Amino acid sequence: MENLDATIDSMENSRFSALYGALIKELAATSEMSQTDITCLLCVYYKFCKANGPNSKKMTKKQFYQIFLVLFNVANVQVIERTLQAITKDNKYVSPQAWIQLFDLYTTKDIQVRMKFAFEVYDTKGTGVIDREQVGTACEKFFYGEDEDELNELKADMTEFLMKKFDLDKDGVISFEDYSTVVEQQPILVEFLGWLFPSREDKNLMAHCVNLQLNLN
């Protein structure tokens, strides 16, 4: 593998190649991203690992949270936690495979993949359905102000609206079938309970980071 990054020496380049060379080819075989994109993203990942010590091979959960706070400006801990659970079951670290899976989710145009991921994040109780309480909790973050009575009324109205919109079989909960039926007709509603996917501006920033890494190669 050619020298990857002007900011790391030849020894570090060799170490990166040994660690990720085979993995890059494996991931590229199933990813919509190019091998170059994956290589650049893993080089960024490698630098996060280096910050944890010379022998570290994985990104920490704390670093993952910081990326969301800085890169995506997301401070909702529950969203970050549920996103993390969707890509890995490891409670302490984020593997390179999970790191690439995150960007696969963020860049895919496959609405089925996006819906499955979104529903898994929104299903905070892990029951396979989204109930009125979960919808209400999500709606609390939609409104801000000092008039508590008005905020409660807005929250209740939005909760009722979303339940009527998505609970198609009127059984009191939103199943994946309910959710996917609505979203397939109106894809913009894939994030009906709050932010999950990077905006166009965020994606431009992600692309800039990859291109910057590429230019350092």
Disulfide bonds with the S-S distance in Angstrom:
none
